[in-house]
Amino acid sequence: MKILILGGTKFLGRHLVDAALARGHEVTLFNRGKTNPDLFPQVETITGDRGQDIEKLSGRAWDAVIDVAGYLPRIVRLAAQALERSVGRYVYISSISAYASFSKIGINESDPVGKLKDESVEEITEETYGPLKALCEKTVQDLYGARALIIRPGLIVGPHDPTDRFTYWPLRVKRGGDMLTPEKPSAPIQIVDVRDLSAFIIKLMEENASGIYNATGPDYELTMGAMLDACKRVTGSVAAFHWASVEFLKEHKVEPWSDMPVWIPDTGEDAGFSRIDVSKAIHARLEFRPLEDTIRDTIAWAETRPADHEWRAGLNPEKETMLLALLKRNHQ
């Protein structure tokens, strides 16, 4: 296949390129050339801003395009319209954040998506991100119909993750000592290795799949405790976990997903956030490598970063030490 990727040099994008090349496909990248511009010297790269230079793609033809970084419907529409006669299939990478509510356990692809009162809004915030993604999906589906493939990933993890949302935990466990951990060992979480997700997307394209797929994992109910225990096994750490209640974390302004990454309290309006139904993707052969492999490879990559890497998620050591002291005092 001839595949055009809008982006292709950051996290999911670079792994999609790897997966496509490994399957023998011909890849063209279209991006601004600002992130890792020398990453794929063997791959044709067309440099341009999708909001202004989309005409640079005219006169070419591809079997499919993968839109990795479309966040605003207006910008997605520009590319989708410009490529309508040039590509056979439009693959749009959305997010489970597109869903209107997470109160239901087992959200599937037919559940309602979020809506905006003002659909012209282009400011991306915690409140608008999901509904904007849903509008981008609709834009693609309206134009491409059965030629549209929509992927809704959950938390994507693994090597080259710029968010640190998963990376924090394996590195923190490896460091050892007393650790602040959220809620309870049985708290559910869902993650998908970026390499497994990339291979799945390329496979769906090869099969001319269309429609919507939730894409997170694994194919069993993973818990916070099981994930942290796997980190201990991989690293040989003797870290001691100190589970802090939701109330304690809230009282001390410790935020789910950022200060305590991967985790969202599984109650009330978020009861289904980490229990998304991925049976459709599993039936379509989304496969999951062992969690230990993801942990091991994430650590190996993370340890190549500069020593002064500025973490984007997780607690800094000073705040963690303070919170652990408060937690122990409360338990005396």
C-alpha positions in Angstrom: 0.0 0.0 0.0 0.9 3.6 -0.5 0.3 5.4 2.8 0.3 9.1 3.5 0.8 10.1 7.2 -0.1 13.6 8.4 2.6 14.0 11.1 4.6 10.8 11.6 7.6 11.8 13.6 6.4 12.1 17.2 4.9 9.3 19.4 2.2 7.3 17.7 3.2 8.7 14.3 6.7 7.4 14.4 5.5 3.9 15.5 3.0 3.9 12.7 5.8 4.6 10.2 7.8 1.7 11.7 4.8 -0.6 11.5 4.0 0.3 7.9 7.6 -0.1 6.8 7.9 -3.4 8.6 4.9 -4.6 6.5 6.5 -3.5 3.3 4.3 -0.5 2.6 5.4 2.7 0.9 5.1 5.7 3.3 5.0 9.5 2.6 5.0 12.0 5.4 3.5 15.4 5.4 4.5 17.6 8.3 6.1 20.9 9.3 9.6 19.3 9.7 9.9 20.6 13.2 9.8 17.4 15.3 12.6 14.9 14.7 13.0 16.0 11.1 15.9 13.5 10.5 14.1 10.5 12.0 13.2 8.7 8.7 15.8 9.7 6.0 14.6 6.8 3.8 11.0 8.1 3.8 9.7 10.8 1.4 8.7 13.9 3.5 6.7 16.7 2.1 7.2 19.8 4.3 4.3 22.0 5.0 1.6 23.2 7.4 -1.6 21.3 7.0 -3.6 24.5 7.6 -1.9 26.5 4.9 0.1 24.2 2.5 -2.3 21.3 1.9 -2.2 22.0 -1.8 1.4 20.6 -1.8 -0.3 17.2 -1.8 -2.3 17.8 -5.0 -1.7 15.6 -8.0 -0.6 12.6 -5.9 -2.5 9.4 -5.0 -2.3 7.2 -2.0 -4.3 4.1 -0.9 -4.8 5.6 2.5 -4.0 8.6 4.7 -3.6 8.5 8.5 -4.4 11.7 10.3 -2.4 11.4 13.5 -2.7 15.0 14.8 -6.1 16.5 13.8 -7.6 18.3 16.7 -9.8 21.0 15.1 -12.7 20.2 12.7 -11.9 23.1 10.4 -8.3 21.9 10.0 -9.3 18.3 9.6 -11.9 19.4 6.9 -9.2 21.1 4.9 -7.1 17.9 4.6 -10.1 15.6 4.2 -11.6 17.7 1.4 -8.2 18.2 -0.3 -7.5 14.5 -0.3 -11.0 13.2 -1.1 -10.0 12.2 -4.6 -6.4 11.4 -3.8 -6.8 8.7 -1.2 -8.8 5.5 -0.9 -9.3 5.6 2.8 -9.1 8.3 5.5 -7.9 7.0 8.9 -8.6 9.4 11.7 -7.0 9.0 15.1 -9.5 10.1 17.6 -9.7 9.4 21.4 -12.0 7.7 23.9 -12.3 11.3 25.2 -14.8 11.7 22.4 -17.5 10.0 24.5 -20.1 12.2 26.2 -20.0 10.4 29.5 -17.9 7.9 31.4 -20.5 6.9 34.0 -21.4 3.7 32.1 -19.1 0.6 32.5 -18.4 -1.0 29.1 -18.7 2.0 26.8 -18.8 0.8 23.2 -18.5 2.4 19.8 -22.3 3.2 19.6 -22.4 5.2 22.8 -23.1 9.0 22.5 -20.2 11.4 21.9 -19.7 14.8 23.4 -21.2 17.9 21.9 -20.3 21.6 22.0 -22.9 24.4 22.2 -20.7 26.5 19.9 -19.2 24.2 17.3 -17.0 27.0 16.0 -14.9 27.0 19.2 -11.2 26.3 18.5 -9.7 26.6 22.0 -8.6 23.2 23.1 -9.3 22.7 26.9 -10.1 19.8 29.1 -13.8 20.4 28.4 -13.5 20.9 24.6 -10.9 18.4 23.6 -13.2 15.4 23.5 -16.2 17.1 21.7 -13.8 18.6 19.2 -12.4 15.1 18.5 -16.0 13.9 18.0 -16.6 16.7 15.5 -13.4 15.8 13.6 -14.7 12.2 13.4 -18.0 13.5 12.0 -16.2 15.6 9.4 -14.3 12.6 8.1 -17.3 10.3 8.1 -19.5 12.9 6.3 -16.9 13.2 3.5 -15.7 9.6 3.3 -18.6 7.4 4.4 -17.5 3.8 4.2 -14.0 4.9 3.3 -13.6 6.4 6.8 -11.8 4.5 9.6 -12.0 6.0 13.1 -9.7 4.8 15.9 -10.4 5.8 19.5 -7.4 5.0 21.6 -7.2 5.1 25.3 -4.0 5.9 27.1 -1.1 5.1 24.7 2.1 4.0 26.4 5.6 2.8 25.6 8.9 4.1 24.2 9.0 7.8 23.0 5.9 8.8 25.0 6.1 12.6 25.5 3.5 12.7 28.2 5.2 10.7 30.9 1.8 9.5 32.0 2.9 5.8 32.1 6.6 6.3 32.1 6.5 7.8 35.6 5.5 4.5 37.2 8.2 2.1 36.0 11.0 4.7 36.7 9.5 5.5 40.1 9.2 1.9 41.1 12.8 1.3 39.9 14.0 4.1 42.2 12.5 2.2 45.1 11.7 3.3 48.7 8.3 4.3 50.0 5.9 5.3 47.2 2.6 7.1 47.2 0.1 5.1 45.2 -3.6 6.0 44.4 -6.8 4.7 45.9 -6.4 0.9 46.1 -4.6 -2.0 44.4 -7.8 -3.1 42.7 -8.4 0.2 41.0 -8.9 -0.5 37.2 -6.7 1.0 34.6 -6.5 0.6 30.8 -3.4 1.2 28.6 -2.3 0.2 25.1 1.3 -0.2 23.9 1.9 2.2 21.1 3.5 -0.6 19.0 0.5 -2.9 19.4 -1.8 0.0 18.5 0.2 0.9 15.4 0.3 -2.7 14.2 -3.5 -2.9 14.6 -4.1 0.2 12.7 -2.0 -0.9 9.8 -3.7 -4.3 9.8 -7.1 -2.7 9.7 -6.0 -0.6 6.7 -4.7 -3.7 4.9 -8.2 -5.2 5.4 -10.0 -2.1 4.1 -11.8 -1.8 7.5 -14.1 1.1 8.2 -16.2 2.4 11.0 -15.1 3.1 14.6 -12.9 1.1 16.9 -12.2 1.6 20.6 -8.5 0.8 21.0 -7.2 0.4 24.5 -6.3 -2.7 26.6 -5.3 -5.1 27.6 -7.7 -8.0 27.0 -8.2 -8.6 30.7 -9.0 -6.3 33.6 -5.7 -4.7 34.5 -5.5 -3.0 37.9 -3.1 -0.4 39.4 -1.7 -2.9 41.8 -1.0 -5.5 39.1 0.7 -2.9 36.9 2.9 -1.7 39.8 3.7 -5.3 40.8 4.8 -5.9 37.2 7.1 -2.9 37.5 8.7 -4.5 40.6 9.2 -7.8 38.9 10.9 -6.2 35.9 13.1 -3.9 37.9 13.8 -6.1 40.9 12.7 -3.2 43.1 11.6 -3.5 46.7 9.6 -0.3 46.6 6.8 -0.1 49.3 3.4 1.0 48.1 1.4 3.3 50.3 -2.2 3.5 49.1 -3.8 6.9 49.6 -7.6 7.3 49.6 -9.4 9.4 47.0 -10.3 11.7 49.9 -6.7 12.1 51.0 -5.5 12.8 47.5 -8.2 15.3 46.9 -7.6 17.1 50.2 -4.0 17.6 49.3 -4.6 18.6 45.7 -3.1 15.5 44.2 -4.7 15.3 40.8 -5.7 12.0 39.1 -4.1 11.5 35.6 -1.4 14.1 36.1 0.1 13.8 39.6 -1.1 10.2 39.8 -0.9 9.3 36.1 -2.8 6.4 34.5 -5.4 6.4 37.3 -8.9 7.9 37.5 -11.2 7.1 40.5 -13.6 4.5 39.3 -16.7 6.1 40.9 -19.7 8.1 39.8 -19.2 10.0 36.5 -15.9 8.3 35.9 -16.9 4.7 36.8 -16.4 3.6 33.2 -13.4 5.5 32.2 -11.0 2.6 32.7 -13.5 -0.1 31.7 -14.0 0.8 28.0 -15.4 -2.1 25.9 -12.7 -3.1 23.4 -14.3 -6.4 22.3 -14.7 -5.1 18.7 -11.0 -4.4 18.4 -10.1 -7.7 20.0 -12.4 -9.5 17.6 -10.5 -7.7 14.8 -7.3 -9.0 16.3 -5.9 -6.2 18.3 -3.1 -8.1 20.1 -1.3 -7.2 23.3 2.3 -7.9 24.2 3.1 -8.8 27.8 2.9 -5.9 30.2 6.4 -6.7 31.4 7.8 -6.1 27.8 6.2 -2.6 27.7 7.6 -1.8 31.1 11.1 -3.0 30.2 11.2 -1.2 26.9 9.8 2.0 28.4 12.5 2.0 31.0 15.3 1.3 28.5 14.1 4.2 26.3 13.5 6.6 29.2 17.0 6.1 30.6 18.4 7.4 27.3 16.9 10.9 28.0 18.9 13.7 29.6 19.3 13.5 33.4 17.6 16.8 33.7 14.5 15.7 31.8 11.6 17.8 33.0 8.8 15.4 34.0 5.3 16.2 32.6 3.4 13.8 34.9 3.8 12.3 38.4 4.9 13.7 41.7 8.2 15.3 42.3 10.2 13.6 45.1 9.8 16.5 47.6 6.0 16.6 47.4 5.8 12.8 47.5 8.0 12.7 50.7 5.7 15.4 52.3 2.5 13.5 51.4 3.9 10.2 52.6 4.7 11.8 56.0 1.1 13.1 56.2 -0.3 9.8 55.2 1.7 7.9 57.9 0.7 10.5 60.5 -3.0 9.9 59.6 -2.6 6.2 60.1 -1.0 6.4 63.5 
